[in-house]
Amino acid sequence: MTKEEKLQVKLTQIQKEILIGTLLGDAFIERNKPTHNARIRFDLSFPNHASYLMKIFSYFYNLTGKGPTVIIRKPDKRTDKIYCQIQLKTLTFPCLNYYLDLFY
């Protein structure tokens, strides 16, 4: 997606509602540098919340470069348990900067 195309991207009403709701719980917005645009990141436990994240992905697929990724962590040193998570990141967009400023 070109820089010009990213400038044209606007969130739909349902994307705005989901974004605000998930920022109050499961998601966060990040920016690599102060001069960069923001992106949304969802990190949830896998497989418990995989179907929930796939539903979110169905609403935000136009903002992502790829689908969710499953991450398998190293065993926890205290419990020897292996934790897994499913992660979804959007691409960076100027329209997300507003929400970064609103919440952070």
All heavy atoms as an XYZ file, in Angstrom:
869
protein
N       0.850     -1.169      0.000
C       0.000      0.000      0.000
C       0.902      1.240      0.000
O       1.804      1.348      0.824
C      -0.916     -0.032      1.231
C      -1.946      1.056      1.252
S      -3.108      0.958      2.643
C      -4.171     -0.347      2.125
N       0.639      2.144     -0.898
C       1.470      3.343     -1.016
C       1.124      4.359      0.067
O       0.068      4.276      0.709
C       1.289      4.004     -2.388
O      -0.045      4.505     -2.478
C       1.579      3.044     -3.526
N       2.004      5.326      0.240
C       1.788      6.389      1.223
C       0.513      7.166      0.898
O      -0.266      7.513      1.791
C       2.998      7.317      1.245
C       2.959      8.368      2.304
C       4.238      9.175      2.327
C       4.197     10.209      3.430
N       5.457     10.963      3.520
N       0.274      7.412     -0.372
C      -0.918      8.138     -0.798
C      -2.183      7.358     -0.488
O      -3.200      7.910     -0.071
C      -0.849      8.465     -2.300
C       0.201      9.490     -2.663
C       1.632      8.936     -2.652
O       1.816      7.715     -2.859
O       2.559      9.723     -2.419
N      -2.130      6.040     -0.693
C      -3.282      5.186     -0.383
C      -3.556      5.172      1.120
O      -4.709      5.197      1.551
C      -3.049      3.761     -0.888
C      -3.059      3.638     -2.390
C      -2.645      2.263     -2.870
O      -1.802      1.608     -2.217
O      -3.164      1.839     -3.917
N      -2.492      5.138      1.924
C      -2.663      5.146      3.380
C      -3.311      6.442      3.862
O      -4.070      6.442      4.823
C      -1.324      4.937      4.091
C      -0.842      3.508      4.053
C       0.401      3.361      4.895
C       0.793      1.912      5.035
N       1.885      1.722      5.987
N      -3.001      7.540      3.199
C      -3.606      8.827      3.565
C      -5.116      8.832      3.324
O      -5.847      9.563      3.982
C      -2.948      9.969      2.786
C      -1.540     10.337      3.201
C      -0.930     11.314      2.206
C      -1.522     10.925      4.600
N      -5.574      8.025      2.393
C      -6.997      7.977      2.042
C      -7.809      7.053      2.954
O      -9.028      7.103      2.953
C      -7.165      7.522      0.589
C      -6.490      8.434     -0.416
C      -6.979      9.864     -0.347
O      -8.161     10.114     -0.260
N      -6.053     10.810     -0.365
N      -7.141      6.201      3.731
C      -7.840      5.219      4.571
C      -8.551      5.922      5.719
O      -7.965      6.732      6.433
C      -6.858      4.162      5.119
C      -7.526      3.270      6.153
C      -6.304      3.335      3.971
N      -9.812      5.606      5.883
C     -10.632      6.087      6.998
C     -11.282      4.885      7.663
O     -11.664      3.922      6.996
C     -11.723      7.049      6.504
C     -11.201      8.240      5.711
C     -10.466      9.218      6.585
C     -10.020     10.422      5.796
N      -8.655     10.778      5.995
N     -11.424      4.945      8.966
C     -12.093      3.867      9.685
C     -13.600      3.942      9.459
O     -14.172      5.037      9.426
C     -11.805      3.952     11.182
C     -10.354      3.784     11.627
C     -10.265      3.882     13.144
C      -9.773      2.479     11.154
N     -14.221      2.770      9.342
C     -15.679      2.725      9.264
C     -16.238      2.947     10.664
O     -15.504      2.870     11.663
C     -16.163      1.365      8.729
O     -15.805      0.342      9.682
C     -15.561      1.046      7.367
N     -17.507      3.176     10.763
C     -18.130      3.390     12.074
C     -17.952      2.165     12.973
O     -17.628      2.302     14.147
C     -19.621      3.731     11.911
C     -20.303      4.087     13.219
C     -19.702      5.306     13.903
O     -19.270      6.249     13.240
N     -19.651      5.301     15.219
N     -18.140      0.966     12.423
C     -17.994     -0.244     13.243
C     -16.536     -0.432     13.669
O     -16.264     -0.846     14.794
C     -18.544     -1.503     12.527
C     -18.604     -2.701     13.470
C     -17.747     -1.859     11.305
C     -19.672     -2.630     14.501
N     -15.577     -0.090     12.796
C     -14.168     -0.169     13.189
C     -13.850      0.804     14.317
O     -13.130      0.456     15.252
C     -13.255      0.126     11.985
C     -13.191     -0.996     10.975
C     -12.412     -0.619      9.741
O     -12.436      0.527      9.301
N     -11.711     -1.594      9.164
N     -14.411      2.003     14.259
C     -14.202      2.976     15.340
C     -14.758      2.452     16.657
O     -14.105      2.564     17.702
C     -14.884      4.300     14.996
C     -14.252      5.056     13.867
C     -15.067      6.291     13.528
C     -14.551      7.000     12.299
N     -15.380      8.157     11.927
N     -15.951      1.873     16.614
C     -16.578      1.358     17.841
C     -15.788      0.189     18.415
O     -15.570      0.119     19.629
C     -18.017      0.967     17.543
C     -18.899      2.162     17.239
C     -20.296      1.784     16.763
O     -20.655      0.593     16.818
O     -21.028      2.697     16.333
N     -15.366     -0.735     17.550
C     -14.573     -1.875     18.022
C     -13.236     -1.396     18.572
O     -12.785     -1.857     19.615
C     -14.378     -2.907     16.892
C     -15.703     -3.564     16.536
C     -13.344     -3.962     17.292
C     -15.657     -4.413     15.274
N     -12.608     -0.462     17.888
C     -11.319      0.052     18.330
C     -11.414      0.677     19.715
O     -10.631      0.351     20.609
C     -10.770      1.068     17.330
C      -9.461      1.746     17.713
C      -8.361      0.722     17.960
C      -9.049      2.736     16.654
N     -12.372      1.537     19.921
C     -12.514      2.186     21.222
C     -12.817      1.156     22.307
O     -12.228      1.185     23.386
C     -13.584      3.290     21.171
C     -13.052      4.458     20.340
C     -13.970      3.758     22.577
C     -14.059      5.528     20.037
N     -13.688      0.215     22.014
C     -14.010     -0.826     22.992
C     -12.819     -1.699     23.334
O     -12.572     -1.992     24.507
N     -12.054     -2.103     22.332
C     -10.916     -2.981     22.610
C      -9.743     -2.227     23.233
O      -8.965     -2.825     23.968
C     -10.453     -3.725     21.340
O     -10.141     -2.781     20.326
C     -11.495     -4.704     20.858
N      -9.617     -0.941     22.958
C      -8.558     -0.169     23.620
C      -8.806     -0.065     25.114
O      -7.868      0.135     25.888
C      -8.437      1.227     23.004
C      -7.762      1.282     21.641
C      -7.836      2.689     21.068
C      -6.326      0.801     21.707
N     -10.040     -0.207     25.514
C     -10.358     -0.216     26.945
C     -10.076     -1.572     27.577
O     -10.175     -1.718     28.785
C     -11.829      0.166     27.150
C     -12.181      1.595     26.733
C     -13.687      1.800     26.792
C     -11.459      2.599     27.592
N      -9.707     -2.560     26.762
C      -9.455     -3.892     27.294
C      -8.289     -4.615     26.651
O      -7.193     -4.647     27.185
N      -8.498     -5.180     25.462
C      -7.570     -6.146     24.879
C      -6.547     -5.603     23.895
O      -5.642     -6.318     23.500
C      -8.366     -7.238     24.142
C      -9.306     -7.971     25.071
O      -8.918     -8.201     26.229
O     -10.417     -8.308     24.643
N      -6.663     -4.390     23.448
C      -5.787     -3.881     22.392
C      -4.998     -2.672     22.870
O      -5.294     -2.099     23.911
C      -6.627     -3.490     21.172
N      -4.016     -2.312     22.090
C      -3.314     -1.065     22.345
C      -2.799     -0.512     21.023
O      -2.749     -1.200     20.012
C      -2.193     -1.223     23.373
C      -1.100     -2.183     23.017
C       0.068     -1.744     22.429
C      -1.231     -3.539     23.290
C       1.087     -2.627     22.122
C      -0.226     -4.433     22.986
C       0.937     -3.978     22.402
N      -2.473      0.760     21.047
C      -1.937      1.421     19.869
C      -0.478      1.729     20.144
O      -0.109      2.148     21.240
C      -2.711      2.715     19.556
C      -4.153      2.392     19.194
C      -2.053      3.465     18.414
C      -4.970      3.597     18.801
N       0.341      1.491     19.127
C       1.765      1.742     19.284
C       2.284      2.543     18.102
O       1.708      2.542     17.019
C       2.536      0.437     19.426
C       2.411     -0.496     18.243
C       3.064     -1.849     18.481
O       3.522     -2.122     19.600
O       3.107     -2.639     17.526
N       3.382      3.225     18.364
C       4.065      4.028     17.348
C       5.561      3.796     17.555
O       6.055      3.943     18.673
C       3.708      5.498     17.549
C       4.362      6.432     16.575
C       4.061      7.875     16.899
N       2.694      8.201     16.506
C       2.059      9.283     16.920
N       2.634     10.126     17.750
N       0.840      9.531     16.515
N       6.267      3.432     16.495
C       7.698      3.136     16.628
C       8.525      4.366     16.984
O       9.458      4.278     17.772
C       8.234      2.500     15.346
C       7.726      1.082     15.161
O       7.326      0.436     16.119
N       7.742      0.607     13.941
N       8.194      5.486     16.367
C       8.894      6.744     16.631
C       7.852      7.862     16.666
O       6.787      7.730     16.063
C       9.921      7.044     15.537
C      11.077      6.089     15.496
C      12.064      6.477     14.418
C      13.232      5.501     14.383
N      14.187      5.851     13.316
N       8.144      8.951     17.350
C       7.174     10.051     17.428
C       6.731     10.598     16.066
O       5.638     11.116     15.937
C       7.902     11.125     18.230
C       8.916     10.383     19.024
C       9.326      9.214     18.177
N       7.568     10.452     15.067
C       7.223     10.972     13.737
C       6.509      9.943     12.858
O       6.100     10.261     11.749
C       8.491     11.455     13.010
O       9.419     10.362     12.938
C       9.121     12.623     13.740
N       6.380      8.711     13.335
C       5.734      7.647     12.570
C       4.235      7.613     12.848
O       3.768      8.139     13.867
C       6.332      6.290     12.918
C       7.728      6.114     12.417
N       8.380      4.913     12.466
C       8.613      6.977     11.844
C       9.579      5.031     11.950
N       9.753      6.285     11.576
N       3.503      6.973     11.970
C       2.077      6.764     12.191
C       1.857      5.596     13.144
O       2.739      4.764     13.360
C       1.365      6.496     10.855
C       1.305      7.737      9.996
O       1.045      8.825     10.490
N       1.566      7.582      8.716
N       0.667      5.524     13.693
C       0.331      4.516     14.689
C      -0.266      3.264     14.048
O      -0.728      3.291     12.908
C      -0.665      5.099     15.686
N      -0.250      2.175     14.825
C      -0.919      0.942     14.420
C      -1.584      0.319     15.639
O      -1.196      0.579     16.783
C       0.047     -0.032     13.773
C       1.010     -0.670     14.746
C       1.775     -1.776     14.061
N       2.943     -2.133     14.850
C       4.017     -2.680     14.345
N       4.076     -2.957     13.069
N       5.034     -2.973     15.119
N      -2.570     -0.520     15.371
C      -3.284     -1.227     16.444
C      -2.631     -2.591     16.610
O      -2.255     -3.236     15.634
C      -4.766     -1.444     16.084
C      -5.415     -0.152     15.620
C      -5.516     -2.051     17.261
C      -6.751     -0.376     14.932
N      -2.537     -3.028     17.866
C      -1.976     -4.352     18.139
C      -2.877     -5.078     19.128
O      -3.257     -4.525     20.161
C      -0.576     -4.198     18.702
C       0.116     -5.514     18.905
C       1.578     -5.282     19.156
N       2.070     -6.318     20.034
C       3.282     -6.328     20.546
N       4.119     -5.351     20.284
N       3.670     -7.301     21.324
N      -3.200     -6.306     18.780
C      -3.991     -7.178     19.635
C      -3.108     -8.364     20.023
O      -2.544     -9.020     19.153
C      -5.216     -7.734     18.888
C      -6.139     -6.686     18.347
C      -5.950     -6.161     17.081
C      -7.221     -6.243     19.092
C      -6.808     -5.210     16.560
C      -8.085     -5.293     18.586
C      -7.875     -4.770     17.323
N      -2.969     -8.656     21.305
C      -2.234     -9.819     21.811
C      -3.153    -10.561     22.759
O      -3.498    -10.039     23.825
C      -0.976     -9.397     22.582
C       0.122     -8.895     21.684
O       0.339     -9.504     20.628
O       0.770     -7.892     22.047
N      -3.537    -11.784     22.396
C      -4.455    -12.567     23.214
C      -3.910    -13.979     23.397
O      -3.097    -14.450     22.600
C      -5.831    -12.631     22.551
C      -6.510    -11.280     22.305
C      -7.696    -11.442     21.383
C      -6.936    -10.663     23.616
N      -4.371    -14.661     24.427
C      -3.906    -16.026     24.665
C      -4.475    -16.963     23.602
O      -5.598    -16.802     23.129
C      -4.279    -16.491     26.065
O      -5.671    -16.562     26.215
N      -3.653    -17.936     23.226
C      -4.021    -18.924     22.216
C      -4.035    -20.288     22.876
O      -3.158    -20.580     23.682
C      -2.990    -18.890     21.075
C      -3.279    -19.864     19.978
C      -4.175    -19.544     18.984
C      -2.669    -21.102     19.943
C      -4.455    -20.438     17.968
C      -2.932    -21.993     18.932
C      -3.823    -21.662     17.939
N      -4.986    -21.132     22.609
C      -6.087    -21.045     21.654
C      -7.375    -20.459     22.239
O      -8.361    -20.311     21.525
C      -6.298    -22.501     21.244
C      -6.010    -23.273     22.489
C      -4.884    -22.504     23.163
N      -7.356    -20.089     23.500
C      -8.570    -19.627     24.190
C      -9.310    -18.517     23.457
O     -10.533    -18.507     23.405
C      -8.238    -19.151     25.606
C      -7.514    -20.181     26.418
O      -6.865    -21.068     25.878
N      -7.592    -20.085     27.720
N      -8.584    -17.554     22.922
C      -9.215    -16.376     22.338
C      -9.025    -16.269     20.825
O      -9.215    -15.202     20.242
C      -8.677    -15.110     23.017
C      -9.003    -15.069     24.471
N      -8.079    -15.383     25.435
C     -10.148    -14.769     25.115
C      -8.652    -15.269     26.627
N      -9.896    -14.897     26.468
N      -8.677    -17.371     20.195
C      -8.409    -17.356     18.753
C      -9.652    -16.980     17.954
O      -9.576    -16.169     17.020
C      -7.874    -18.708     18.298
N     -10.791    -17.525     18.296
C     -12.006    -17.223     17.527
C     -12.409    -15.755     17.699
O     -12.877    -15.120     16.750
C     -13.158    -18.155     17.907
O     -13.492    -18.012     19.257
N     -12.208    -15.213     18.897
C     -12.487    -13.800     19.147
C     -11.597    -12.917     18.278
O     -12.056    -11.977     17.633
C     -12.281    -13.507     20.636
C     -12.299    -12.054     21.026
C     -13.434    -11.277     20.853
C     -11.176    -11.457     21.593
C     -13.444     -9.933     21.227
C     -11.184    -10.129     21.974
C     -12.322     -9.375     21.783
O     -12.326     -8.053     22.154
N     -10.299    -13.243     18.219
C      -9.382    -12.444     17.413
C      -9.692    -12.576     15.919
O      -9.581    -11.613     15.175
C      -7.932    -12.826     17.684
C      -6.925    -11.874     17.050
C      -7.021    -10.483     17.670
C      -5.532    -12.398     17.176
N     -10.113    -13.752     15.497
C     -10.470    -13.922     14.083
C     -11.691    -13.066     13.734
O     -11.783    -12.540     12.628
C     -10.721    -15.395     13.769
C      -9.464    -16.240     13.820
S      -8.089    -15.619     12.823
C      -8.746    -15.827     11.189
N     -12.603    -12.904     14.661
C     -13.757    -12.031     14.430
C     -13.296    -10.575     14.299
O     -13.741     -9.843     13.414
C     -14.771    -12.185     15.574
C     -16.040    -11.432     15.377
C     -16.832    -11.990     14.221
C     -18.179    -11.316     14.123
N     -18.947    -11.804     12.984
N     -12.406    -10.155     15.168
C     -11.844     -8.804     15.081
C     -11.127     -8.629     13.742
O     -11.282     -7.614     13.071
C     -10.900     -8.519     16.264
C     -11.716     -8.389     17.552
C     -10.080     -7.255     16.023
C     -10.881     -8.275     18.791
N     -10.355     -9.632     13.350
C      -9.638     -9.585     12.076
C     -10.610     -9.403     10.910
O     -10.314     -8.673      9.960
C      -8.815    -10.860     11.894
C      -8.163    -10.982     10.548
C      -7.247    -10.040     10.114
C      -8.456    -12.049      9.718
C      -6.634    -10.156      8.871
C      -7.856    -12.167      8.478
C      -6.944    -11.223      8.053
N     -11.782    -10.008     10.989
C     -12.755     -9.882      9.897
C     -13.207     -8.431      9.715
O     -13.600     -8.043      8.620
C     -13.961    -10.794     10.130
O     -14.782    -10.324     11.183
N     -13.158     -7.631     10.767
C     -13.527     -6.214     10.675
C     -12.347     -5.321     10.274
O     -12.536     -4.236      9.736
C     -14.098     -5.708     11.994
C     -15.467     -6.251     12.294
C     -15.651     -7.251     13.229
C     -16.590     -5.757     11.625
C     -16.908     -7.752     13.500
C     -17.853     -6.258     11.887
C     -18.000     -7.252     12.827
O     -19.252     -7.738     13.085
N     -11.124     -5.761     10.571
C      -9.938     -4.939     10.329
C      -9.039     -5.483      9.218
O      -7.923     -4.999      9.048
C      -9.121     -4.795     11.623
C      -9.764     -3.900     12.632
C     -10.594     -4.418     13.607
C      -9.552     -2.539     12.605
C     -11.204     -3.591     14.540
C     -10.144     -1.704     13.534
C     -10.983     -2.235     14.498
N      -9.505     -6.456      8.450
C      -8.651     -7.087      7.426
C      -8.113     -6.081      6.416
O      -7.015     -6.230      5.912
C      -9.394     -8.219      6.720
C     -10.504     -7.735      5.812
C     -10.271     -7.459      4.459
C     -11.776     -7.530      6.317
C     -11.286     -6.989      3.648
C     -12.793     -7.063      5.500
C     -12.544     -6.794      4.169
O     -13.550     -6.330      3.372
N      -8.869     -5.019      6.127
C      -8.408     -4.030      5.143
C      -7.259     -3.171      5.676
O      -6.625     -2.459      4.921
C      -9.559     -3.136      4.690
C     -10.095     -2.249      5.800
O     -10.282     -2.694      6.938
N     -10.369     -1.008      5.490
N      -6.992     -3.253      6.982
C      -5.902     -2.474      7.583
C      -4.666     -3.313      7.864
O      -3.671     -2.801      8.381
C      -6.369     -1.831      8.893
C      -7.581     -0.914      8.831
C      -7.924     -0.400     10.212
C      -7.358      0.233      7.866
N      -4.732     -4.602      7.550
C      -3.617     -5.492      7.873
C      -2.897     -5.937      6.609
O      -3.478     -5.999      5.536
C      -4.101     -6.748      8.629
O      -4.986     -7.486      7.796
C      -4.797     -6.372      9.925
N      -1.636     -6.245      6.753
C      -0.866     -6.784      5.640
C      -0.948     -8.295      5.584
O      -0.730     -8.914      4.559
N      -1.280     -8.902      6.734
C      -1.409    -10.353      6.834
C      -2.320    -10.672      8.008
O      -2.693     -9.793      8.782
C      -0.044    -11.017      7.021
C       0.675    -10.592      8.288
C       1.995    -11.310      8.428
C       2.655    -10.937      9.753
N       3.814    -11.736     10.034
N      -2.668    -11.917      8.138
C      -3.560    -12.343      9.214
C      -2.844    -12.489     10.545
O      -1.660    -12.170     10.674
N      -3.567    -12.982     11.535
C      -2.991    -13.174     12.872
C      -1.829    -14.166     12.861
O      -1.761    -15.060     12.018
C      -4.156    -13.720     13.692
C      -5.376    -13.301     12.954
C      -4.997    -13.290     11.508
N      -0.940    -13.998     13.819
C       0.222    -14.859     13.975
C       0.166    -15.520     15.343
O      -0.122    -14.856     16.342
C       1.521    -14.019     13.899
O       1.519    -13.306     12.667
C       2.750    -14.876     13.987
N       0.442    -16.827     15.387
C       0.521    -17.542     16.660
C       1.974    -17.537     17.108
O       2.884    -17.860     16.335
C      -0.003    -18.987     16.527
C       0.203    -19.757     17.823
C      -1.474    -18.984     16.142
N       2.184    -17.151     18.365
C       3.531    -17.079     18.931
C       3.613    -18.080     20.083
O       2.794    -18.044     21.004
C       3.840    -15.661     19.437
C       3.769    -14.687     18.263
C       5.206    -15.612     20.121
C       3.755    -13.242     18.668
N       4.599    -18.968     19.999
C       4.817    -19.958     21.055
C       6.033    -19.512     21.844
O       7.132    -19.386     21.308
C       5.022    -21.366     20.463
C       3.791    -21.754     19.638
C       5.295    -22.377     21.577
C       3.965    -23.002     18.818
N       5.822    -19.251     23.110
C       6.889    -18.750     23.980
C       7.751    -19.897     24.506
O       7.350    -21.060     24.491
C       6.288    -17.996     25.173
C       5.411    -16.835     24.776
C       6.265    -15.674     24.382
N       5.419    -14.540     24.009
C       5.797    -13.598     23.183
N       6.984    -13.626     22.649
N       5.001    -12.609     22.896
N       8.907    -19.539     25.019
C       9.750    -20.514     25.701
C       9.081    -20.900     27.007
O       8.301    -20.126     27.565
C      11.126    -19.916     25.981
C      11.931    -19.635     24.738
C      13.269    -19.040     25.093
C      14.055    -18.727     23.836
N      15.352    -18.116     24.162
N       9.401    -22.080     27.548
C       8.786    -22.475     28.829
C       9.082    -21.452     29.927
O      10.194    -20.945     30.034
C       9.436    -23.820     29.148
C       9.910    -24.334     27.828
C      10.262    -23.118     27.014
N       8.057    -21.160     30.727
C       8.213    -20.264     31.865
C       9.155    -20.920     32.864
O       8.966    -22.082     33.238
C       6.845    -20.004     32.500
C       6.907    -18.987     33.614
O       7.545    -19.267     34.648
O       6.297    -17.916     33.457
N      10.174    -20.186     33.312
C      11.178    -20.763     34.214
C      10.596    -21.147     35.568
O      11.080    -22.057     36.231
C      12.336    -19.790     34.395
C      13.161    -19.621     33.147
C      14.301    -18.654     33.355
C      15.076    -18.505     32.053
N      16.185    -17.561     32.196
N       9.551    -20.442     35.990
C       8.962    -20.722     37.307
C       8.044    -21.928     37.280
O       8.029    -22.738     38.204
C       8.191    -19.507     37.810
C       9.063    -18.278     38.027
C       8.229    -17.043     38.175
N       7.567    -16.794     36.880
C       6.560    -15.968     36.695
N       6.066    -15.297     37.708
N       6.048    -15.794     35.501
N       7.263    -22.045     36.202
C       6.238    -23.097     36.159
C       6.524    -24.173     35.125
O       5.868    -25.201     35.108
C       4.867    -22.481     35.816
O       4.945    -21.896     34.505
C       4.460    -21.449     36.842
N       7.481    -23.934     34.236
C       7.825    -24.820     33.125
C       6.666    -24.981     32.138
O       6.655    -25.891     31.341
C       8.291    -26.188     33.646
C       9.242    -26.849     32.669
O      10.013    -26.127     32.002
O       9.205    -28.091     32.547
N       5.704    -24.069     32.204
C       4.561    -24.109     31.300
C       4.881    -23.286     30.050
O       5.540    -22.249     30.128
C       3.317    -23.540     31.993
C       2.062    -23.647     31.187
C       0.842    -23.177     31.960
C      -0.374    -23.261     31.062
N      -1.571    -22.747     31.722
N       4.410    -23.771     28.913
C       4.609    -23.058     27.648
C       3.351    -22.253     27.352
O       2.254    -22.796     27.279
C       4.904    -24.033     26.496
C       6.199    -24.783     26.772
C       4.969    -23.295     25.166
C       6.510    -25.874     25.768
N       3.528    -20.945     27.202
C       2.409    -20.057     26.900
C       2.409    -19.699     25.420
O       3.470    -19.499     24.820
C       2.493    -18.777     27.734
C       2.296    -19.024     29.203
C       3.386    -19.183     30.056
C       1.023    -19.116     29.741
C       3.207    -19.422     31.410
C       0.830    -19.358     31.097
C       1.927    -19.507     31.916
O       1.738    -19.751     33.254
N       1.219    -19.632     24.857
C       1.057    -19.268     23.449
C       0.134    -18.062     23.361
O      -0.757    -17.887     24.189
C       0.449    -20.413     22.658
S       1.430    -21.909     22.676
N       0.364    -17.245     22.355
C      -0.517    -16.108     22.137
C      -0.790    -15.979     20.651
O      -0.040    -16.485     19.813
C       0.078    -14.821     22.692
C       1.248    -14.278     21.917
C       1.838    -13.051     22.576
O       2.398    -13.152     23.659
N       1.730    -11.915     21.938
N      -1.872    -15.302     20.348
C      -2.205    -14.987     18.973
C      -2.177    -13.471     18.865
O      -2.696    -12.776     19.728
C      -3.559    -15.612     18.543
C      -3.777    -15.417     17.046
C      -4.703    -15.123     19.393
C      -4.895    -16.278     16.481
N      -1.522    -12.998     17.825
C      -1.266    -11.562     17.707
C      -1.725    -11.065     16.342
O      -1.553    -11.737     15.330
C       0.236    -11.330     17.864
C       0.672     -9.902     17.836
C       2.177     -9.809     17.998
O       2.907     -9.948     17.031
N       2.628     -9.605     19.236
N      -2.313     -9.891     16.351
C      -2.720     -9.235     15.119
C      -2.239     -7.796     15.174
O      -2.464     -7.094     16.165
C      -4.244     -9.261     14.959
C      -4.813     -8.524     13.749
C      -4.380     -9.198     12.456
C      -6.326     -8.454     13.826
N      -1.547     -7.372     14.124
C      -1.079     -5.992     14.014
C      -1.615     -5.419     12.712
O      -1.579     -6.076     11.676
C       0.445     -5.918     13.966
C       1.152     -6.351     15.206
C       2.647     -6.234     14.989
C       3.436     -6.767     16.158
N       4.883     -6.662     15.922
N      -2.063     -4.177     12.780
C      -2.431     -3.497     11.551
C      -1.186     -2.857     10.968
O      -0.145     -2.778     11.629
C      -3.492     -2.408     11.793
O      -2.921     -1.363     12.574
C      -4.734     -2.962     12.473
N      -1.293     -2.380      9.764
C      -0.255     -1.533      9.203
C      -0.363     -0.170      9.878
O      -1.332      0.087     10.602
C      -0.454     -1.405      7.690
C      -0.396     -2.706      6.894
C      -0.825     -2.466      5.453
C       0.992     -3.311      6.952
N       0.592      0.688      9.659
C       0.524      2.031     10.242
C      -0.295      2.939      9.329
O      -0.174      2.876      8.108
C       1.929      2.619     10.445
O       2.594      2.686      9.188
C       2.735      1.784     11.426
N      -1.141      3.766      9.955
C      -2.005      4.673      9.209
C      -2.117      6.012      9.933
O      -2.201      6.054     11.162
C      -3.418      4.091      9.068
C      -3.494      2.905      8.174
C      -3.471      1.625      8.697
C      -3.597      3.059      6.799
C      -3.548      0.522      7.869
C      -3.662      1.959      5.964
C      -3.639      0.683      6.500
N      -2.182      7.107      9.178
C      -2.392      8.417      9.789
C      -3.707      8.506     10.566
O      -3.763      9.177     11.602
C      -2.398      9.386      8.598
C      -1.674      8.677      7.514
C      -1.938      7.210      7.732
N      -4.749      7.815     10.111
C      -6.046      7.903     10.785
C      -6.015      7.304     12.193
O      -6.884      7.609     13.014
C      -7.146      7.248      9.944
S      -6.961      5.470      9.708
N      -5.014      6.490     12.507
C      -4.913      5.892     13.844
C      -4.206      6.808     14.837
O      -4.292      6.598     16.045
C      -4.209      4.539     13.762
C      -4.912      3.480     12.913
C      -4.066      2.222     12.839
C      -6.299      3.176     13.460
N      -3.521      7.828     14.337
C      -2.826      8.763     15.234
C      -3.797      9.469     16.173
O      -3.473      9.738     17.335
C      -2.039      9.795     14.427
C      -0.914      9.169     13.636
O      -0.409      8.097     13.983
N      -0.528      9.819     12.560
N      -4.982      9.763     15.696
C      -6.011     10.415     16.520
C      -6.307      9.580     17.765
O      -6.392     10.108     18.870
C      -7.290     10.618     15.703
C      -8.475     11.017     16.536
C      -8.617     12.318     17.010
C      -9.438     10.074     16.895
C      -9.690     12.672     17.803
C     -10.531     10.430     17.685
C     -10.637     11.723     18.134
O     -11.714     12.067     18.921
N      -6.447      8.265     17.585
C      -6.775      7.390     18.716
C      -5.599      7.219     19.661
O      -5.791      7.082     20.863
C      -7.304      6.040     18.194
C      -8.568      6.233     17.423
C      -8.569      6.368     16.039
C      -9.785      6.333     18.079
C      -9.734      6.586     15.337
C     -10.957      6.549     17.380
C     -10.923      6.671     16.008
O     -12.089      6.911     15.325
N      -4.390      7.247     19.126
C      -3.211      7.214     19.986
C      -3.187      8.441     20.881
O      -2.994      8.348     22.087
C      -1.933      7.141     19.142
C      -0.637      7.108     19.938
C      -0.352      5.697     20.434
C       0.508      7.611     19.104
N      -3.423      9.604     20.280
C      -3.440     10.841     21.054
C      -4.613     10.887     22.039
O      -4.483     11.413     23.141
C      -3.519     12.058     20.120
C      -2.288     12.197     19.235
O      -1.222     11.671     19.613
O      -2.400     12.822     18.165
N      -5.730     10.317     21.656
C      -6.916     10.314     22.508
C      -6.720      9.471     23.769
O      -7.139      9.862     24.852
C      -8.114      9.776     21.707
C      -9.464      9.751     22.384
C      -9.940     11.173     22.666
C     -10.477      9.036     21.492
N      -6.042      8.334     23.638
C      -5.918      7.400     24.760
C      -4.591      7.491     25.508
O      -4.491      7.005     26.627
C      -6.129      5.962     24.275
C      -7.577      5.615     24.108
C      -8.230      5.863     22.915
C      -8.295      5.043     25.152
C      -9.570      5.557     22.750
C      -9.626      4.725     25.000
C     -10.262      4.987     23.809
N      -3.563      8.066     24.904
C      -2.253      8.046     25.562
C      -1.736      9.421     25.825
O      -1.548     10.293     25.305
C      -1.250      7.223     24.748
C      -1.658      5.784     24.619
C      -2.336      5.326     23.495
C      -1.405      4.873     25.637
C      -2.720      3.986     23.377
C      -1.789      3.542     25.526
C      -2.449      3.106     24.391
O      -2.826      1.805     24.288
